[in-house]
Amino acid sequence: MTGRAPSPHDSLDHQSRKERSMESPLQQLTGKVKANFVRILPHDARYQRMTPTEKKDNDRQPLFRGTISSPEKPDEQFEFAVWDYVGKGDKPFLAGPVRPLSTRAGVEDHLAAARMSKAEAAQVDPETGEIEGNPYELNPNTIVIRLNKAKVLKSEAAELNAEQAEANDRRPLYWLKWQRGSGEKEVRGSLWDRSGRYGPFLDGATQYPLSREEAQALAAPDAKPQRSRRGKQSEAELSR
């Protein structure tokens, strides 16, 4: 089989595609994530008015329940519920199941899912979201959420000046890691604390982890990527 002879237009087409590629900066896909409080916390006056049975039922509830979507399908929502745990190094984190959204699903359905015991939670490294003995990924359809250590909490924010307060507002309160089903890309994300009509809630975005070169291209599309040893990505690269 013989191919056609190259045409002068071929080089022009190649150059045109190259120019279009250079003109189009790297686009980062983003999904959505939201969460609301479910459990009534002990310092709430409503908790103090509960009967022992009501308190026991309340304490079994997840701390947050919400919806999440992937970057490639931001409008296809899944639901999640997370409980609070203590992981490796006595570091706190939140974790729970993720599943397709169902209008008939209640919190009770989440409670039927396997919850971690204290011994199981102690094997989780909140810094990476990895589980001891399973270092490369979480259990499928699981979300792990941890506090952003760089965020100044509202109880301490009064001590910040205007510039510091503005910078702090831009920082998310939580980082998250969503391990999806087999063969699907891991998703990272960030959540900000918001105040709404019906009380406080969390709101944020999901994205895929970026390589160092991709993060540099987003920050400065014209900058040449620097060659470096492949290492652990920073939070800025993972959840910009």
C-alpha positions as CSV (number, residue, x, y, z in Angstrom):
1,M,0.0,0.0,0.0
2,T,1.5,3.3,-1.1
3,G,0.7,6.6,0.7
4,R,0.1,9.9,-1.0
5,A,2.9,12.3,-1.6
6,P,3.2,15.0,1.1
7,S,1.5,18.3,0.2
8,P,2.7,21.8,1.0
9,H,-0.6,22.2,2.9
10,D,0.5,19.4,5.3
11,S,3.2,21.5,6.9
12,L,0.8,24.5,7.0
13,D,-1.8,22.4,8.8
14,H,0.7,21.1,11.2
15,Q,1.9,24.6,12.0
16,S,-1.7,25.8,12.4
17,R,-2.5,23.0,14.8
18,K,0.7,23.8,16.8
19,E,-0.2,27.5,16.9
20,R,-3.7,26.7,18.1
21,S,-2.3,24.4,20.8
22,M,0.1,27.1,22.0
23,E,-2.8,29.6,22.1
24,S,-5.0,27.3,24.2
25,P,-3.7,27.2,27.8
26,L,-4.2,24.1,29.9
27,Q,-7.8,23.7,31.0
28,Q,-8.4,22.1,34.4
29,L,-11.7,20.3,34.7
30,T,-13.5,20.7,38.0
31,G,-16.5,18.9,39.6
32,K,-18.6,20.0,42.6
33,V,-18.8,19.0,46.2
34,K,-21.1,20.1,49.0
35,A,-21.9,18.9,52.5
36,N,-24.2,19.7,55.4
37,F,-24.1,18.9,59.1
38,V,-26.1,15.8,60.1
39,R,-25.3,15.2,63.7
40,I,-26.1,17.6,66.5
41,L,-22.9,18.3,68.4
42,P,-22.7,18.1,72.2
43,H,-22.1,21.8,72.7
44,D,-25.4,22.5,70.9
45,A,-28.3,23.4,73.3
46,R,-30.5,20.9,71.4
47,Y,-28.2,18.0,72.4
48,Q,-28.6,18.8,76.1
49,R,-32.4,18.5,75.8
50,M,-32.2,15.0,74.3
51,T,-33.1,11.9,76.1
52,P,-30.4,9.2,76.5
53,T,-32.0,7.2,73.6
54,E,-32.0,10.3,71.4
55,K,-28.4,11.0,72.2
56,K,-27.4,7.5,71.3
57,D,-29.2,7.6,68.0
58,N,-27.7,11.0,67.2
59,D,-24.2,9.9,68.0
60,R,-24.5,7.1,65.4
61,Q,-25.2,9.6,62.7
62,P,-22.5,10.7,60.2
63,L,-21.0,14.2,60.9
64,F,-21.6,15.4,57.3
65,R,-23.7,14.2,54.4
66,G,-23.4,15.7,51.0
67,T,-23.0,15.3,47.2
68,I,-20.0,15.1,45.0
69,S,-19.3,14.9,41.3
70,S,-16.3,14.1,39.1
71,P,-14.4,16.6,37.0
72,E,-15.5,15.0,33.7
73,K,-19.2,14.8,34.7
74,P,-19.8,17.8,37.0
75,D,-23.6,17.4,36.8
76,E,-23.7,13.6,37.6
77,Q,-23.9,13.6,41.4
78,F,-23.0,11.0,44.0
79,E,-23.8,11.1,47.6
80,F,-21.6,10.5,50.6
81,A,-21.6,10.4,54.4
82,V,-18.6,10.8,56.6
83,W,-17.9,10.0,60.3
84,D,-15.1,11.4,62.4
85,Y,-12.2,9.1,63.3
86,V,-8.7,9.3,64.8
87,G,-6.0,8.0,62.4
88,K,-2.3,7.4,62.6
89,G,-0.4,9.7,64.9
90,D,-3.7,10.5,66.7
91,K,-4.6,12.8,63.8
92,P,-8.4,13.4,63.2
93,F,-10.0,12.7,59.8
94,L,-13.4,12.1,58.3
95,A,-14.3,9.1,56.1
96,G,-17.2,7.3,54.6
97,P,-18.9,5.6,51.6
98,V,-19.7,7.3,48.3
99,R,-22.5,5.9,46.1
100,P,-24.8,7.0,43.2
101,L,-27.4,9.6,44.3
102,S,-30.8,8.2,45.2
103,T,-33.8,10.5,46.0
104,R,-35.1,7.7,48.2
105,A,-31.9,7.2,50.2
106,G,-31.8,8.2,53.8
107,V,-29.0,8.5,56.3
108,E,-30.1,5.1,57.6
109,D,-28.9,3.6,54.4
110,H,-25.4,4.9,55.0
111,L,-25.5,3.5,58.5
112,A,-26.0,0.0,56.9
113,A,-22.6,0.4,55.2
114,A,-19.6,-0.9,56.9
115,R,-18.1,1.6,59.3
116,M,-14.5,1.6,60.4
117,S,-13.6,0.4,63.9
118,K,-11.2,2.4,66.0
119,A,-8.5,-0.2,65.1
120,E,-9.2,0.2,61.4
121,A,-9.2,4.0,61.6
122,A,-5.8,4.0,63.4
123,Q,-4.3,2.5,60.2
124,V,-5.3,5.5,58.1
125,D,-2.8,8.2,57.4
126,P,-4.9,11.4,57.2
127,E,-2.0,13.3,55.5
128,T,-2.1,11.1,52.4
129,G,-5.5,9.4,52.8
130,E,-3.7,6.0,52.5
131,I,-4.4,2.9,54.5
132,E,-1.6,0.9,56.0
133,G,-1.2,-2.4,54.1
134,N,-2.9,-0.8,51.1
135,P,-0.6,2.1,50.3
136,Y,-1.6,2.9,46.8
137,E,-5.3,3.5,47.1
138,L,-8.2,3.6,49.5
139,N,-11.0,1.1,49.5
140,P,-13.2,1.6,46.4
141,N,-16.0,4.2,46.6
142,T,-14.5,5.9,49.7
143,I,-13.9,9.5,50.6
144,V,-11.4,10.8,53.2
145,I,-11.5,14.4,54.4
146,R,-9.0,16.2,56.6
147,L,-8.5,19.7,58.0
148,N,-6.3,22.1,56.1
149,K,-3.5,22.9,58.7
150,A,-2.9,26.2,57.0
151,K,-6.4,27.4,57.6
152,V,-7.0,29.7,60.6
153,L,-10.3,28.7,62.2
154,K,-13.0,31.3,62.7
155,S,-12.6,31.1,66.5
156,E,-9.1,32.5,66.0
157,A,-9.6,34.6,62.9
158,A,-10.3,37.8,64.9
159,E,-6.5,38.1,65.5
160,L,-5.8,38.4,61.8
161,N,-5.4,41.8,60.1
162,A,-7.3,42.6,56.9
163,E,-4.7,41.2,54.5
164,Q,-4.2,38.0,56.5
165,A,-8.0,37.6,56.8
166,E,-8.5,37.9,53.0
167,A,-5.7,35.3,52.4
168,N,-7.2,33.0,55.0
169,D,-10.7,33.2,53.4
170,R,-9.2,31.9,50.2
171,R,-7.9,28.8,51.9
172,P,-10.2,25.8,52.0
173,L,-11.1,24.4,55.4
174,Y,-10.8,20.8,54.3
175,W,-8.9,18.7,51.7
176,L,-10.5,15.6,50.4
177,K,-9.6,12.4,48.5
178,W,-12.2,10.4,46.7
179,Q,-11.2,6.9,45.6
180,R,-13.7,5.7,43.0
181,G,-14.3,2.3,41.5
182,S,-11.7,0.1,39.9
183,G,-10.1,1.7,36.8
184,E,-11.5,5.2,37.5
185,K,-9.2,8.1,38.3
186,E,-8.7,9.2,41.9
187,V,-10.3,12.6,42.6
188,R,-9.0,15.3,44.9
189,G,-10.9,18.3,46.2
190,S,-11.3,21.2,48.6
191,L,-14.1,22.5,50.8
192,W,-14.8,25.9,52.2
193,D,-17.0,26.7,55.2
194,R,-20.0,28.8,54.3
195,S,-22.9,30.4,56.1
196,G,-26.4,29.8,54.6
197,R,-30.0,30.5,55.2
198,Y,-30.4,27.2,57.1
199,G,-27.0,27.3,58.9
200,P,-23.4,26.5,58.1
201,F,-22.4,24.2,55.3
202,L,-19.4,23.2,53.2
203,D,-19.0,24.1,49.5
204,G,-16.1,23.4,47.1
205,A,-14.8,21.7,44.0
206,T,-13.1,18.5,42.9
207,Q,-10.3,18.0,40.4
208,Y,-7.7,15.5,39.2
209,P,-4.3,15.6,40.8
210,L,-1.9,17.6,38.7
211,S,1.7,16.8,37.8
212,R,4.3,19.5,38.6
213,E,4.5,20.4,34.9
214,E,0.7,20.8,34.7
215,A,0.6,23.0,37.8
216,Q,3.3,25.2,36.4
217,A,1.4,25.5,33.1
218,L,-1.7,26.6,34.9
219,A,0.2,29.2,36.9
220,A,2.1,30.5,33.9
221,P,1.2,28.9,30.5
222,D,4.3,30.4,28.8
223,A,6.7,29.1,31.4
224,K,8.9,26.2,30.5
225,P,8.4,23.2,32.9
226,Q,11.4,22.6,35.1
227,R,12.9,19.1,35.2
228,S,12.9,17.7,38.7
229,R,12.8,14.4,40.5
230,R,9.3,13.0,40.8
231,G,8.2,13.6,44.3
232,K,5.2,14.1,46.5
233,Q,2.9,16.7,45.1
234,S,2.0,19.7,47.1
235,E,-1.6,20.6,48.1
236,A,-1.4,23.5,45.7
237,E,-0.8,21.1,42.9
238,L,-3.5,18.7,44.0
239,S,-6.2,21.2,44.9
240,R,-5.6,24.5,43.3
